[in-house]
Amino acid sequence: MLTAPATLFTALVTILAVILYVVAIGRVGALRERHNIAAPSVSGHPQFERAYRVQMNTLESLPVFLPVLWLAAFYFRQIGYLVPAVGLLWIVGRIIYMQAYMADPASRNLGFGIAAFSLIVLLILAIVGIVITWMSLG
C-alpha cells in the first residue's frame, strides 16, 4: 500500500492539475468576453485562439496524465516521492507551455517537452511497478 505522504502528495498534484485546467478554462472565458467572441465560435482574435488551444491541449493531456500518475503512485513504491515529483514536473511543463503558447505559439516546445517527458517517465514507472507487483505474486 502507499505511504500516506506519497499518496497525499499525489492527491495534491492531482488537485493542482485540475486547478491548472480551471485556470485555462477561465482564461478562455475571459478572452471570449473581452474580444466579443460568441459561443460556439472558436475563432476570432489570435489571443483567444491561443488560449483556446492551450485549454484544449490541456484537456487532451489530462485523460492520459491522471491514470498514469495514479497507476505509478499505486504500483511503483520503490522511491516514495518520485511519482508525485514527476507529476509536479508535468504541471510545471504545462505552465511553461501555457505561458509560451500565449506569447508565441512557436515557443511552446520547451513546456511541451517537459510535460511529454514527465508523462513518459510516469508511464515507465507505472509499467515497472506493475511488472514488479506481478512478479511478486508468483
DSSP file with accessible surface (Angstrom, degrees, kcal/mol):
  #  RESIDUE AA STRUCTURE BP1 BP2  ACC     N-H-->O    O-->H-N    N-H-->O    O-->H-N    TCO  KAPPA ALPHA  PHI   PSI    X-CA   Y-CA   Z-CA
    1    1 A M              0   0  176      0, 0.0     2,-0.1     0, 0.0     3,-0.0   0.000 360.0 360.0 360.0 157.1    0.0    0.0    0.0
    2    2 A L        -     0   0   36      1,-0.1     2,-0.2     2,-0.1    72,-0.1  -0.367 360.0-112.8 -70.1 148.3    1.1    3.6   -0.5
    3    3 A T     >  -     0   0   83      1,-0.1     4,-2.3    77,-0.1     5,-0.2  -0.584  31.0-116.6 -75.8 147.3    2.6    5.5    2.3
    4    4 A A  H  > S+     0   0   66     -2,-0.2     4,-2.9     1,-0.2     5,-0.2   0.912 110.9  51.0 -55.9 -47.6    0.3    8.3    3.4
    5    5 A P  H  > S+     0   0   54      0, 0.0     4,-2.7     0, 0.0    -1,-0.2   0.928 110.8  48.4 -60.7 -41.3    2.7   11.2    2.5
    6    6 A A  H  > S+     0   0    4      1,-0.2     4,-2.3     2,-0.2    -2,-0.2   0.918 113.6  48.0 -63.9 -40.7    3.2    9.9   -1.0
    7    7 A T  H  X S+     0   0   43     -4,-2.3     4,-2.5     2,-0.2    -1,-0.2   0.925 112.1  49.2 -63.7 -43.9   -0.5    9.4   -1.5
    8    8 A L  H  X S+     0   0  120     -4,-2.9     4,-2.5    -5,-0.2    -2,-0.2   0.904 111.2  49.1 -64.5 -40.0   -1.2   12.9   -0.2
    9    9 A F  H  X S+     0   0  101     -4,-2.7     4,-2.4    -5,-0.2    -1,-0.2   0.889 110.9  50.3 -67.4 -36.1    1.4   14.4   -2.5
   10   10 A T  H  X S+     0   0    2     -4,-2.3     4,-2.2     2,-0.2    -2,-0.2   0.913 110.7  49.6 -66.1 -39.9   -0.1   12.6   -5.4
   11   11 A A  H  X S+     0   0   37     -4,-2.5     4,-2.6     2,-0.2    -2,-0.2   0.911 109.9  51.5 -63.3 -40.9   -3.5   13.8   -4.5
   12   12 A L  H  X S+     0   0   89     -4,-2.5     4,-2.8     2,-0.2    -2,-0.2   0.924 108.6  50.6 -62.3 -43.0   -2.1   17.4   -4.2
   13   13 A V  H  X S+     0   0    7     -4,-2.4     4,-2.4     2,-0.2    -1,-0.2   0.914 109.6  51.9 -61.0 -40.1   -0.6   17.0   -7.7
   14   14 A T  H  X S+     0   0   27     -4,-2.2     4,-2.1     2,-0.2    -2,-0.2   0.940 110.3  47.4 -61.6 -46.4   -4.0   15.9   -9.0
   15   15 A I  H  X S+     0   0   97     -4,-2.6     4,-2.8     1,-0.2    -2,-0.2   0.917 111.1  51.6 -62.2 -42.0   -5.7   18.9   -7.4
   16   16 A L  H  X S+     0   0   61     -4,-2.8     4,-2.6     1,-0.2    -1,-0.2   0.891 108.0  52.3 -62.9 -37.7   -3.0   21.2   -8.9
   17   17 A A  H  X S+     0   0    0     -4,-2.4     4,-2.0     2,-0.2    -1,-0.2   0.914 111.0  47.0 -64.3 -40.5   -3.6   19.7  -12.4
   18   18 A V  H  X S+     0   0   69     -4,-2.1     4,-2.6     2,-0.2    -2,-0.2   0.917 111.3  51.1 -67.6 -41.4   -7.3   20.3  -12.1
   19   19 A I  H  X S+     0   0   88     -4,-2.8     4,-2.7     1,-0.2    -2,-0.2   0.920 107.5  53.9 -60.9 -42.7   -6.6   23.9  -10.9
   20   20 A L  H  X S+     0   0   14     -4,-2.6     4,-2.1     1,-0.2    -1,-0.2   0.926 110.1  47.0 -56.5 -44.4   -4.4   24.4  -13.9
   21   21 A Y  H  X S+     0   0   37     -4,-2.0     4,-2.5     2,-0.2    -2,-0.2   0.914 109.9  52.4 -66.7 -39.2   -7.2   23.3  -16.2
   22   22 A V  H  X S+     0   0   86     -4,-2.6     4,-2.8     1,-0.2    -2,-0.2   0.902 108.1  52.1 -62.9 -39.0   -9.7   25.5  -14.4
   23   23 A V  H  X S+     0   0   76     -4,-2.7     4,-2.6     2,-0.2    -1,-0.2   0.926 108.7  50.6 -61.8 -42.7   -7.3   28.5  -14.9
   24   24 A A  H  X S+     0   0    2     -4,-2.1     4,-2.1     1,-0.2    -2,-0.2   0.914 110.8  49.0 -62.3 -41.7   -7.2   27.6  -18.6
   25   25 A I  H  X S+     0   0   72     -4,-2.5     4,-2.6     1,-0.2    -2,-0.2   0.932 111.2  50.0 -61.5 -46.2  -11.0   27.5  -18.8
   26   26 A G  H  X S+     0   0   45     -4,-2.8     4,-2.7     1,-0.2    -2,-0.2   0.891 108.6  52.3 -60.7 -39.5  -11.2   30.9  -17.0
   27   27 A R  H  X S+     0   0   69     -4,-2.6     4,-2.5     2,-0.2     5,-0.2   0.917 110.0  48.5 -63.7 -43.2   -8.7   32.4  -19.4
   28   28 A V  H  X S+     0   0    8     -4,-2.1     4,-2.6    23,-0.2    -2,-0.2   0.938 112.6  48.4 -62.0 -46.3  -10.7   31.2  -22.4
   29   29 A G  H  X S+     0   0   37     -4,-2.6     4,-2.2     1,-0.2    -2,-0.2   0.921 112.5  47.9 -60.6 -44.1  -13.9   32.6  -20.9
   30   30 A A  H  X S+     0   0   51     -4,-2.7     4,-3.0     1,-0.2    -1,-0.2   0.915 114.5  45.5 -64.4 -41.7  -12.4   36.0  -20.1
   31   31 A L  H  X S+     0   0    7     -4,-2.5     4,-2.3     2,-0.2    -1,-0.2   0.847 108.8  56.4 -73.3 -31.5  -10.8   36.3  -23.6
   32   32 A R  H  <>S+     0   0   54     -4,-2.6     5,-2.8    -5,-0.2    -1,-0.2   0.941 114.0  40.7 -60.3 -44.9  -14.1   35.2  -25.2
   33   33 A E  H ><5S+     0   0  164     -4,-2.2     3,-1.2     3,-0.2    -2,-0.2   0.931 113.8  52.1 -69.3 -46.2  -15.8   38.0  -23.4
   34   34 A R  H 3<5S+     0   0  162     -4,-3.0    -2,-0.2     1,-0.3    -1,-0.2   0.883 118.2  37.1 -58.9 -39.2  -13.0   40.6  -23.9
   35   35 A H  T 3<5S-     0   0   49     -4,-2.3    -1,-0.3    -5,-0.2    -2,-0.2   0.277 109.7-120.5-100.8  10.8  -12.9   40.0  -27.7
   36   36 A N  T < 5 +     0   0  147     -3,-1.2     2,-0.7     1,-0.2    -3,-0.2   0.917  51.6 162.2  54.0  53.6  -16.7   39.5  -28.1
   37   37 A I      < -     0   0   15     -5,-2.8    -1,-0.2    -6,-0.2     2,-0.2  -0.904  28.3-146.7-107.5 105.9  -16.5   36.0  -29.5
   38   38 A A    >   -     0   0   72     -2,-0.7     3,-1.6     1,-0.1    -5,-0.0  -0.482  31.2 -77.6 -76.6 139.9  -19.9   34.4  -29.1
   39   39 A A  T 3  S+     0   0   75      1,-0.3    -1,-0.1    -2,-0.2     3,-0.1  -0.418 110.9  32.7 -65.8 145.6  -20.2   30.7  -28.4
   40   40 A P  T 3  S+     0   0  125      0, 0.0    -1,-0.3     0, 0.0    -2,-0.0  -0.942  95.2 102.0 -94.9  14.2  -19.9   28.3  -30.2
   41   41 A S    <   -     0   0   49     -3,-1.6    -4,-0.0     1,-0.1     3,-0.0  -0.248  42.5-175.9 -60.0 139.0  -17.3   30.1  -32.3
   42   42 A V        +     0   0   61     -3,-0.1     2,-0.3     2,-0.0    -1,-0.1   0.080  61.5  69.6-122.3  20.7  -13.7   29.1  -31.5
   43   43 A S        +     0   0   69      9,-0.0     2,-0.3     5,-0.0    -2,-0.0  -0.937  55.1  85.1-135.5 159.9  -12.0   31.5  -33.8
   44   44 A G  S    S+     0   0   46     -2,-0.3    -8,-0.1    -7,-0.1   -12,-0.0  -0.893  77.0  37.1 155.6-115.8  -11.6   35.3  -33.8
   45   45 A H  S  > S-     0   0   78     -2,-0.3     4,-2.4   -10,-0.1     3,-0.3  -0.425  73.2-128.9 -70.9 136.7   -8.9   37.2  -32.0
   46   46 A P  H  > S+     0   0   72      0, 0.0     4,-2.5     0, 0.0     5,-0.2   0.856 108.1  56.6 -56.1 -35.3   -5.5   35.4  -32.0
   47   47 A Q  H  > S+     0   0   57      1,-0.2     4,-2.2     2,-0.2     5,-0.2   0.927 109.3  45.9 -64.3 -42.4   -5.1   35.8  -28.3
   48   48 A F  H  > S+     0   0    0     -3,-0.3     4,-2.8     2,-0.2    -1,-0.2   0.928 111.2  52.5 -63.6 -44.7   -8.4   34.0  -27.8
   49   49 A E  H  X S+     0   0   75     -4,-2.4     4,-2.3     1,-0.2    -2,-0.2   0.891 109.6  49.0 -61.1 -38.9   -7.5   31.3  -30.3
   50   50 A R  H  X S+     0   0   63     -4,-2.5     4,-2.4     2,-0.2    -1,-0.2   0.936 112.0  48.1 -66.1 -44.6   -4.2   30.6  -28.5
   51   51 A A  H  X S+     0   0    2     -4,-2.2     4,-2.5     1,-0.2   -23,-0.2   0.909 111.2  51.5 -62.4 -39.3   -5.9   30.4  -25.1
   52   52 A Y  H  X S+     0   0   56     -4,-2.8     4,-2.8     1,-0.2    -1,-0.2   0.921 109.7  48.8 -63.7 -43.0   -8.5   28.0  -26.5
   53   53 A R  H  X S+     0   0   85     -4,-2.3     4,-2.8     2,-0.2     5,-0.2   0.897 110.4  51.4 -65.4 -38.4   -5.7   25.8  -28.0
   54   54 A V  H  X S+     0   0    3     -4,-2.4     4,-2.4     2,-0.2    -2,-0.2   0.948 112.0  47.1 -61.8 -46.2   -3.9   25.7  -24.6
   55   55 A Q  H  X S+     0   0   25     -4,-2.5     4,-2.6   -31,-0.2    -2,-0.2   0.939 115.0  45.1 -60.9 -46.8   -7.2   24.8  -22.9
   56   56 A M  H  X S+     0   0   42     -4,-2.8     4,-2.5     2,-0.2    -1,-0.2   0.899 112.3  50.8 -68.1 -38.3   -7.9   22.0  -25.4
   57   57 A N  H  X S+     0   0   22     -4,-2.8     4,-1.4     2,-0.2    -1,-0.2   0.902 111.6  48.7 -65.5 -37.5   -4.4   20.7  -25.4
   58   58 A T  H  X S+     0   0    1     -4,-2.4     4,-2.1    -5,-0.2     3,-0.2   0.926 110.8  50.4 -66.2 -42.4   -4.5   20.5  -21.6
   59   59 A L  H  < S+     0   0   67     -4,-2.6    -2,-0.2     1,-0.2    -1,-0.2   0.898 109.4  51.3 -61.7 -39.1   -7.9   18.8  -21.8
   60   60 A E  H  < S+     0   0  104     -4,-2.5    -1,-0.2     1,-0.2    -2,-0.2   0.812 112.7  47.2 -66.9 -29.0   -6.4   16.3  -24.3
   61   61 A S  H >X S+     0   0   23     -4,-1.4     4,-2.7    -3,-0.2     3,-1.3   0.817  96.6  70.2 -83.0 -33.9   -3.5   15.6  -21.9
   62   62 A L  H 3X S+     0   0   17     -4,-2.1     4,-2.5     1,-0.3    -1,-0.2   0.877  91.4  56.8 -58.6 -41.3   -5.4   15.1  -18.7
   63   63 A P  H 34 S+     0   0   84      0, 0.0    -1,-0.3     0, 0.0    -2,-0.1   0.697 116.0  39.0 -67.9 -13.0   -7.0   11.7  -19.5
   64   64 A V  H <> S+     0   0   75     -3,-1.3     4,-1.6    -4,-0.2     5,-0.2   0.828 116.9  49.3 -94.5 -44.2   -3.5   10.3  -20.2
   65   65 A F  H  X S+     0   0    0     -4,-2.7     4,-2.6     1,-0.2     5,-0.2   0.931 107.3  51.9 -61.9 -51.0   -1.7   12.1  -17.3
   66   66 A L  H  X S+     0   0   48     -4,-2.5     4,-2.3     1,-0.2     5,-0.2   0.922 110.2  45.6 -62.8 -46.0   -4.1   11.3  -14.4
   67   67 A P  H  > S+     0   0   64      0, 0.0     4,-2.9     0, 0.0     5,-0.2   0.939 115.9  45.6 -63.9 -42.0   -4.3    7.5  -14.9
   68   68 A V  H  X S+     0   0   16     -4,-1.6     4,-2.5     2,-0.2     5,-0.2   0.881 110.7  55.3 -70.2 -31.4   -0.6    7.0  -15.3
   69   69 A L  H  X S+     0   0    0     -4,-2.6     4,-2.4    -5,-0.2    -1,-0.2   0.962 114.9  38.2 -59.6 -49.9    0.0    9.3  -12.4
   70   70 A W  H  X S+     0   0   88     -4,-2.3     4,-2.3     2,-0.2    -2,-0.2   0.853 114.9  52.6 -75.7 -33.9   -2.2    7.1  -10.1
   71   71 A L  H  X S+     0   0   75     -4,-2.9     4,-2.6    -5,-0.2     5,-0.4   0.935 113.2  45.5 -64.0 -43.2   -1.1    3.8  -11.6
   72   72 A A  H  X S+     0   0    0     -4,-2.5     4,-2.5    -5,-0.2    -2,-0.2   0.922 112.9  50.7 -64.4 -42.2    2.5    4.8  -11.0
   73   73 A A  H  < S+     0   0    4     -4,-2.4    -1,-0.2    -5,-0.2    -2,-0.2   0.889 115.4  42.6 -63.4 -37.3    1.7    6.0   -7.5
   74   74 A F  H  < S+     0   0   77     -4,-2.3    -2,-0.2    -5,-0.1    -1,-0.2   0.911 127.2  26.6 -77.1 -41.3   -0.1    2.8   -6.6
   75   75 A Y  H  < S+     0   0   69     -4,-2.6     2,-1.1    -5,-0.2    -3,-0.2   0.773 106.9  69.8 -98.4 -29.6    2.4    0.3   -8.1
   76   76 A F     <  +     0   0   22     -4,-2.5     7,-0.2    -5,-0.4    -1,-0.2  -0.765  51.4 148.5 -94.9  99.6    5.8    2.0   -8.1
   77   77 A R        +     0   0  104     -2,-1.1     3,-0.3     1,-0.1    -1,-0.2   0.357  40.3  97.2-110.7   2.3    6.7    2.1   -4.4
   78   78 A Q  S    S+     0   0  101      1,-0.3     2,-0.5    -3,-0.1    -1,-0.1   0.857  96.0  27.7 -66.2 -38.0   10.4    1.8   -4.6
   79   79 A I  S >> S-     0   0  100      1,-0.1     3,-1.6    -3,-0.1     4,-0.6  -0.886  81.7-155.6-126.8  98.9   11.1    5.6   -4.3
   80   80 A G  T 34 S+     0   0   35     -2,-0.5     3,-0.2    -3,-0.3    -1,-0.1   0.756  85.4  32.7 -50.5 -43.2    8.2    7.1   -2.4
   81   81 A Y  T 3> S+     0   0  120      1,-0.2     4,-1.8     2,-0.1    -1,-0.3   0.414  93.1  91.7-100.1   3.5    8.1   10.7   -3.6
   82   82 A L  H <> S+     0   0   54     -3,-1.6     4,-2.6     2,-0.2     5,-0.2   0.935  84.6  51.4 -64.2 -46.1    9.4   10.1   -7.1
   83   83 A V  H  X S+     0   0    2     -4,-0.6     4,-2.6    -7,-0.2     5,-0.2   0.955 112.6  42.5 -61.7 -52.7    5.9    9.8   -8.7
   84   84 A P  H  > S+     0   0    8      0, 0.0     4,-2.6     0, 0.0    -1,-0.2   0.884 113.4  55.0 -63.7 -30.9    4.4   13.0   -7.2
   85   85 A A  H  X S+     0   0   56     -4,-1.8     4,-2.1     2,-0.2    -2,-0.2   0.929 110.2  44.8 -64.6 -43.4    7.6   14.8   -8.0
   86   86 A V  H  X S+     0   0   16     -4,-2.6     4,-1.9     2,-0.2    -1,-0.2   0.892 112.1  53.4 -67.6 -37.2    7.4   13.8  -11.7
   87   87 A G  H  X S+     0   0    0     -4,-2.6     4,-1.8    -5,-0.2    -2,-0.2   0.907 108.1  49.9 -62.0 -40.2    3.7   14.7  -11.7
   88   88 A L  H  X S+     0   0   80     -4,-2.6     4,-2.6     1,-0.2    -2,-0.2   0.894 106.3  55.6 -65.4 -37.1    4.6   18.1  -10.4
   89   89 A L  H  X S+     0   0   67     -4,-2.1     4,-2.7     2,-0.2    -1,-0.2   0.890 103.8  55.2 -61.6 -38.1    7.2   18.4  -13.2
   90   90 A W  H  X S+     0   0    2     -4,-1.9     4,-2.4     2,-0.2    -1,-0.2   0.933 108.2  48.4 -58.7 -43.8    4.3   17.7  -15.6
   91   91 A I  H  X S+     0   0    8     -4,-1.8     4,-2.4     2,-0.2    -2,-0.2   0.924 110.3  50.6 -64.2 -43.4    2.4   20.6  -14.1
   92   92 A V  H  X S+     0   0   64     -4,-2.6     4,-2.7     1,-0.2     5,-0.2   0.934 110.5  50.3 -59.6 -44.1    5.4   22.9  -14.4
   93   93 A G  H  X S+     0   0    0     -4,-2.7     4,-2.8     1,-0.2    -1,-0.2   0.911 109.9  50.1 -59.9 -41.3    5.8   21.9  -18.0
   94   94 A R  H  X S+     0   0    3     -4,-2.4     4,-2.7     2,-0.2    -1,-0.2   0.876 110.1  50.3 -66.9 -36.6    2.2   22.6  -18.7
   95   95 A I  H  X S+     0   0   74     -4,-2.4     4,-2.7     2,-0.2     5,-0.2   0.934 112.2  46.8 -66.0 -45.0    2.5   26.1  -17.1
   96   96 A I  H  X S+     0   0   57     -4,-2.7     4,-2.7     1,-0.2     5,-0.3   0.932 113.3  50.2 -60.7 -43.8    5.6   26.8  -19.2
   97   97 A Y  H  X S+     0   0    5     -4,-2.8     4,-3.0    -5,-0.2     5,-0.3   0.937 111.0  49.1 -57.5 -48.1    3.7   25.6  -22.2
   98   98 A M  H  X S+     0   0    5     -4,-2.7     4,-2.1     1,-0.2    -2,-0.2   0.937 114.2  43.8 -60.1 -48.2    0.7   27.8  -21.4
   99   99 A Q  H  X S+     0   0  104     -4,-2.7     4,-1.6     1,-0.2    -1,-0.2   0.916 116.9  46.1 -66.1 -42.6    2.8   30.9  -20.9
  100  100 A A  H  X S+     0   0   18     -4,-2.7     4,-3.3    -5,-0.2     7,-0.4   0.923 111.7  50.6 -66.6 -44.4    4.9   30.3  -24.0
  101  101 A Y  H  < S+     0   0   32     -4,-3.0    -1,-0.2    -5,-0.3    -2,-0.2   0.891 109.4  51.6 -62.7 -38.6    2.0   29.5  -26.3
  102  102 A M  H  < S+     0   0   23     -4,-2.1    -1,-0.2    -5,-0.3    -2,-0.2   0.872 115.7  41.5 -66.7 -34.8    0.2   32.6  -25.2
  103  103 A A  H  < S-     0   0   81     -4,-1.6    -2,-0.2     1,-0.3    -1,-0.2   0.923 142.6 -17.1 -76.6 -46.5    3.2   34.7  -26.0
  104  104 A D    ><  -     0   0   84     -4,-3.3     3,-2.9    -5,-0.2    -1,-0.3  -0.760  55.9-144.5-163.4 110.2    4.2   33.0  -29.3
  105  105 A P  G >  S+     0   0   38      0, 0.0     3,-1.4     0, 0.0     4,-0.1   0.793 100.3  63.4 -52.0 -29.6    2.9   29.5  -30.3
  106  106 A A  G 3  S+     0   0   68      1,-0.3     3,-0.4     2,-0.1    -5,-0.1   0.705  96.5  59.3 -68.9 -15.9    6.2   28.7  -31.9
  107  107 A S  G X  S+     0   0   53     -3,-2.9     3,-0.6    -7,-0.4     4,-0.3   0.309  76.3  96.3 -96.0  11.9    7.9   28.9  -28.5
  108  108 A R  T <>  +     0   0   91     -3,-1.4     4,-2.4     1,-0.2     5,-0.2   0.582  54.6  93.4 -77.9  -9.1    5.8   26.2  -26.8
  109  109 A N  H 3> S+     0   0  110     -3,-0.4     4,-2.9     1,-0.2    -1,-0.2   0.843  79.5  53.3 -61.0 -39.6    8.3   23.4  -27.4
  110  110 A L  H <> S+     0   0  120     -3,-0.6     4,-2.5     2,-0.2    -1,-0.2   0.966 114.1  41.3 -61.6 -52.2   10.2   23.6  -24.0
  111  111 A G  H  > S+     0   0    0     -4,-0.3     4,-2.3   -15,-0.2   -14,-0.2   0.913 116.3  49.7 -62.4 -41.7    7.0   23.3  -21.9
  112  112 A F  H  X S+     0   0   96     -4,-2.4     4,-2.9     1,-0.2    -1,-0.2   0.925 111.3  50.0 -62.6 -42.4    5.5   20.7  -24.2
  113  113 A G  H  X S+     0   0   35     -4,-2.9     4,-2.8    -5,-0.2     5,-0.2   0.900 109.7  49.7 -63.9 -42.2    8.8   18.7  -24.0
  114  114 A I  H  X S+     0   0   38     -4,-2.5     4,-2.4     2,-0.2    -1,-0.2   0.937 114.4  45.0 -62.4 -45.6    8.9   18.8  -20.2
  115  115 A A  H  X S+     0   0    4     -4,-2.3     4,-2.3     2,-0.2    -2,-0.2   0.922 114.4  48.3 -65.8 -42.3    5.3   17.7  -19.9
  116  116 A A  H  X S+     0   0   32     -4,-2.9     4,-2.4     2,-0.2    -2,-0.2   0.924 111.7  49.8 -64.9 -43.3    5.8   14.9  -22.5
  117  117 A F  H  X S+     0   0  124     -4,-2.8     4,-2.6     1,-0.2    -1,-0.2   0.933 111.0  49.8 -59.1 -45.4    9.0   13.7  -20.8
  118  118 A S  H  X S+     0   0    0     -4,-2.4     4,-2.6    -5,-0.2    -1,-0.2   0.905 109.7  51.1 -61.0 -41.9    7.2   13.6  -17.4
  119  119 A L  H  X S+     0   0   38     -4,-2.3     4,-2.4     2,-0.2    -1,-0.2   0.920 110.2  48.7 -63.2 -42.2    4.3   11.7  -18.9
  120  120 A I  H  X S+     0   0   98     -4,-2.4     4,-2.7     2,-0.2    -2,-0.2   0.919 111.0  50.5 -64.8 -42.1    6.7    9.1  -20.4
  121  121 A V  H  X S+     0   0   31     -4,-2.6     4,-2.9     1,-0.2    -2,-0.2   0.935 110.8  49.1 -62.4 -44.1    8.5    8.7  -17.1
  122  122 A L  H  X S+     0   0    0     -4,-2.6     4,-2.6     2,-0.2    -1,-0.2   0.909 110.6  50.9 -62.0 -40.2    5.2    8.2  -15.3
  123  123 A L  H  X S+     0   0   82     -4,-2.4     4,-2.6     2,-0.2    -2,-0.2   0.937 111.7  47.2 -62.3 -44.4    4.2    5.6  -17.8
  124  124 A I  H  X S+     0   0   92     -4,-2.7     4,-3.1     1,-0.2     5,-0.2   0.929 112.0  50.1 -63.4 -44.3    7.5    3.8  -17.4
  125  125 A L  H  X S+     0   0   17     -4,-2.9     4,-2.7     1,-0.2    -1,-0.2   0.906 110.9  49.8 -62.2 -39.8    7.2    3.9  -13.6
  126  126 A A  H  X S+     0   0    3     -4,-2.6     4,-2.6    -5,-0.2    -2,-0.2   0.941 113.1  46.1 -63.2 -45.6    3.7    2.5  -13.8
  127  127 A I  H  X S+     0   0   91     -4,-2.6     4,-2.8     2,-0.2     5,-0.2   0.941 113.9  47.8 -63.3 -47.1    4.8   -0.3  -16.1
  128  128 A V  H  X S+     0   0   57     -4,-3.1     4,-2.8     1,-0.2     5,-0.2   0.937 113.1  48.9 -60.1 -45.6    7.8   -1.1  -13.9
  129  129 A G  H  X S+     0   0    0     -4,-2.7     4,-2.4    -5,-0.2    -1,-0.2   0.908 111.9  48.2 -61.7 -41.3    5.7   -1.1  -10.8
  130  130 A I  H  X S+     0   0   63     -4,-2.6     4,-3.0     2,-0.2    -2,-0.2   0.931 112.6  48.6 -65.6 -43.5    3.0   -3.3  -12.3
  131  131 A V  H  X S+     0   0   77     -4,-2.8     4,-2.9     2,-0.2     5,-0.2   0.935 112.1  48.8 -62.5 -45.8    5.7   -5.8  -13.5
  132  132 A I  H  X S+     0   0   71     -4,-2.8     4,-1.7    -5,-0.2    -1,-0.2   0.934 113.9  46.5 -59.9 -45.0    7.4   -5.9  -10.1
  133  133 A T  H  X S+     0   0   30     -4,-2.4     4,-0.8    -5,-0.2    -2,-0.2   0.934 112.8  49.6 -63.1 -44.5    4.0   -6.4   -8.4
  134  134 A W  H >X S+     0   0  188     -4,-3.0     3,-0.9     1,-0.2     4,-0.6   0.914 110.1  50.9 -60.3 -45.2    3.0   -9.1  -10.9
  135  135 A M  H >< S+     0   0  138     -4,-2.9     3,-0.7     1,-0.2    -1,-0.2   0.821 105.4  56.3 -63.9 -32.4    6.4  -10.9  -10.4
  136  136 A S  H 3< S+     0   0   90     -4,-1.7    -1,-0.2     1,-0.2    -2,-0.2   0.660  96.1  66.2 -77.0 -12.6    6.0  -10.9   -6.7
  137  137 A L  H <<        0   0  137     -3,-0.9    -1,-0.2    -4,-0.8    -2,-0.2   0.758 360.0 360.0 -75.5 -27.0    2.6  -12.7   -6.9
  138  138 A G    <<        0   0  110     -3,-0.7    -2,-0.1    -4,-0.6    -3,-0.1   0.764 360.0 360.0 -87.6 360.0    4.2  -15.9   -8.3
